[in-house]
């Protein structure tokens, strides 16, 4: 039921931009059906195709911002932040395509996913963690070209609420946070009226298509790092955190 913007440009012709809807998953794939209209194919010649999610993103868009608050219980603001672009299965642009029955689109996450797992520390119980609100501080806006983000252009650093509970996830733009010279607040856990912070004390680069998991021990006075992990944020039907992927 998600909406995708699909653009098609015939050789020597005019770009068409139409919205398609994702259907049921079969063998790990989403079939796309016309939503606003259907693409029309030229009688002869070839076309170039590109596709983007969310559906308001277009090929001529030059910047993208994640939502300033991604903590909506229905995951809507998380999904609005999940910029994706499509290529052919081998990662190349979809060009020189003659009329065929179907076109495979492989979607790539253009941004970086942050997963925060909270564990109990001194004076903190599981019910305490269940009511904690979590935010990360990072750049929210990045320059893009055909859906691909340029980490060097990341701007607008601010706190981004990403959820409530012991396991939450959010999306930031690819960027480097410089913590080596001056420690940078990165995770804020609010427990009742108390704010606790986890700091980055080294320079940390967050890359596109990567998922960064931080397990943090929360006590009544401080946060400490238990473990961190970097993994691929690849395509698939769903991920262990229950968030939508294509």
Secondary structure by P-SEA (a helix, b strand, c coil): cbbbbbbbbcccbbbbbbbbbbccccccbbbbccccbbbbbcccccbbbbbbccccccccccccccccccccccaaaaaaabbbbbcccccccccccccccbbbbbbbccbbbbbbbbbbcccccaaaaaabbbbbbcccbbbbccccccccccccbbbbbcccccccccccccccccccccccccbbbbcccccccccccccccccccbbbbbbbbbccccccccbbbbbbbccccccccccccc
